[in-house]
Amino acid sequence: MKNFKQKYYTIGEIAKICNINIRTLHYYDSIDLVKPVKIVENSNYRLYSKGQIPVINSIKRLREMGLSLKDVKLFISLITIIIATLLQII
């Protein structure tokens, strides 16, 4: 059996990959829109996963389309529920 290690990205790395301000990611964390998958205890480094990149990019696109953060959060929540429901059916 292979041992797969999860690749984590620091907030600076994820900000660069997604072309988004670090302060914006801090704010998204504070409003529970995008939470880091892990916070390193001693340093408080926020770590993000590869799977969060499409979520962050989707939030950016929805904001560019004029949606408020409240509506973006609702949209992301609904999509998450729909995917979870579909996975239970399949």
Rosetta blueprint (number, residue, H / E / L):
1 M L
2 K L
3 N L
4 F L
5 K L
6 Q L
7 K L
8 Y E
9 Y E
10 T E
11 I H
12 G H
13 E H
14 I H
15 A H
16 K H
17 I H
18 C H
19 N L
20 I L
21 N L
22 I H
23 R H
24 T H
25 L H
26 H H
27 Y H
28 Y H
29 D H
30 S H
31 I L
32 D L
33 L L
34 V L
35 K L
36 P L
37 V L
38 K E
39 I E
40 V L
41 E L
42 N L
43 S L
44 N L
45 Y L
46 R E
47 L E
48 Y E
49 S E
50 K L
51 G L
52 Q H
53 I H
54 P H
55 V H
56 I H
57 N H
58 S H
59 I H
60 K H
61 R H
62 L H
63 R H
64 E H
65 M L
66 G L
67 L L
68 S L
69 L H
70 K H
71 D H
72 V H
73 K H
74 L H
75 F H
76 I H
77 S H
78 L H
79 I H
80 T H
81 I H
82 I H
83 I H
84 A H
85 T H
86 L H
87 L H
88 Q H
89 I H
90 I L
